């Protein structure tokens, strides 16, 4: 029979009526492809296919498919909408695994327990926290309901960051979001031991994006100091003259202050 994966024996093929499942499952498993005859849902066609040995996709099959395969971001979005339209399918949400579009790591929804309120775009997350790309697709409220997520305190995130690899603090893409989050939540985390350990660690890292590239904090200058003194365009002259001035294009000026 012609299937989504080429011509296969009928005993290996699946019959799926729903178009979303046809598309998602058909990329990994052989799904019968008979054009208009297949999509019409004709009882005669279905009877003929089953007589040949074609299997109808059942709930147990779908669960096994989700356990065995990793979805792309777009596939996750389509399946999520399908599950929301059919409450009987919502129980399968914890079986989903999604590949992060940038890091290529696998995020298992069953492992997600927390969400971080007011997290800026680009902020790295612990494995048990909902990553930004899933929130973009599903929305925080939907994920809260489906997964029973709990809001996490900023201190918990700081504890993870200080115990993580040094490279995350020197990543040019994520450090503006890290500095933004630490600044916004400074009053909440300032008294914690984890925050003080993080500060000591950051002092030895090239974690400050500047006009001269990533620098350790002791070699960076705050342009806002010059602005307060009425220096005007002196900031540009200092930055181009060999001094590394702070450069955080993604951070609001009030947060930089």
Secondary structure, DSSP 8 states (H G I E B T S, - for coil): -EETTEE--GGG-EE--SHHHHHHHTTTS-BB--THHHHTT-HHHHHHHHHHT-EE--HHHHHHHHHH--B-HHHHHHHHHHHHH-GGGGGGGGG-EEE-TTT--EEEGGG--EEETT--TT----TTB--HHHHHHH-HHHHHHHHT-EEE-HHHHHHHHHHS-GGGGG-TTTHHHHHHHHHHTHHHHTTSHHHHHHHHHHHTS--EEETTEEE-GGGEE-HHHHHHTT-TTHHHHHHHTT-EEB--TTS-HHHH-
